[in-house]
Amino acid sequence: HRLFPFSRGLYEDKVANVWCTTSVLMKLRGLLTQQSLTLLTAVSTLVATLPSCLHLLYNPTPYCFVLALVNTSMSFFLFSFQVHEKSILLAVMPSSLLSFTHPVITTWFSLVALFSMYPLLLKDGAALSCWALAGLYALTSCYLLPNMELSKTILFLCTSSITGLLILCATSHMITPPAHLPDLFPVVISGYSCILFLIFWLYFNTLQLRCRRRGTPSGKQIIHKHLKTD
């Protein structure tokens, strides 16, 4: 049941993936058999990971490899069977390697990933730690990555999406949900986060597919460029 948890359901609790989010509108577990759901998730995950894997096969560079790690881990989180909230960390870890090339996106993605787990952290009594570490991480990122290229569009999308997520998390402490909707805030937070994750998934896939073997910066070149600029 641990290695192949098919009997535990399509998703774990209120996770910010496609299946949990779409269940608000359509209960797939009531429409399809467990075998059909397993096949659906397997095919969806394969289709979602295939472009990134094929691209890496023909463009085997370190930069593309890191992007492929992010894209495949996000594909599994969004589309696979029985996903846990903390599985998003498998995408956050390789994305941190892109901090020098895409500092705004990686910082933004990490903060969204953190607060997508807020209902779980709240249940475990780690809400205060979540807020403190999020603030420390944001400040540290701004200090250590001063050369962030902030276009007005990216800045607006970043601040507005994170502000919306923070408001949802803070509101969950202030307002008691209706008795017939006890999971209102976990569902809204997971759905909101899922939409952002889909946008990140499309962005990172586009970033990789536009990358070619020649002209791709190496890690040493990127770090040297930033140290020289500083």
Disulfide bonds with the S-S distance in Angstrom:
none
